[in-house]
């Protein structure tokens, strides 16, 4: 089994501790429901949490099996507690030599991370820029840069087609983004109508090393690969609503009432950036009674934690 559900739960607890000055640590990570206690106020109201962790996605068995194989190789290459996030459309490596090169690149970034730090594993991709007409000032962008088509358009003279389908996640580094757009602009100046130029870039998959502190108590070393399974579309609203409803009902039925305690559902999202998550907006369209029995619903995605339900009845929020 992967550590991803456990690691997401620990990240949620670490977020609670940092945000609200608590000291929650896991006390039981066995079975379908888990528990955590505030080491400094376990007997106080809200000092215990019952937790269910679920993935807000659907994966084929072959993809799950491939993740476990790669996790084992990463464990051998770089021991530690790491979580690698696969972006939407991200493809796990095929057989050799691609697999070894993929492992090398992921481990290279992991070697730079201290406990609690985040980074981006860089994976090679190719993009194609083609000039359609001399007239106009427009770039038709497909793939990972499609959200940035206006920026690309500003950099070119004429009408262009940019194929960035190999890019699944653009880095968060603003300087590096600016350099890429400037590079596209320079390339466009040397492309004649009817011609195309291919150029290299890098995909940026989020990677994090689990933080220390109470939330990491008794943590085992091991890699986990999570995020978006192959073939799954996290931006399909109907699928998100169906899965979210299933997870809410399952958590409500599975979590016992803890005297003086809280009940939490931790969801692993499949988004490229947390700001693009759709679970929160989807939840606002549900009957409020569906989540009423849960004190916290937290989304963990792309190295970030975001509460989408946070009950006002939580004692230490008053």
ABEGO torsion letter per residue (X at the ends): XBAAAAAAAAAAAAAAAAAAGBBBBBABABEABBBBBBAAAAABBGABBBBBBBBBBBBBAAAAAAAAAAAAAAAAABBEBBBBBBBBGBBBBBBOAAAAAAAAAAAAAAAABBBGBBBBBBBBBBBBBBBABABEBBBBBBEAAAAAAAAAAAABBEBBBBBAAABABBBABAAAAAAAAAAAAAAAAABBBGBBBBBBBBBBBBBBBBBBEAAABGBBBEBBBBEBBBGBBAABAAAAAAAAAAAAAAAAAABBBBBGBBBBBBBBBABABAAABAAAAAAAABBAAAAAABABBBBBBGGBBBBABBBAABAAAX
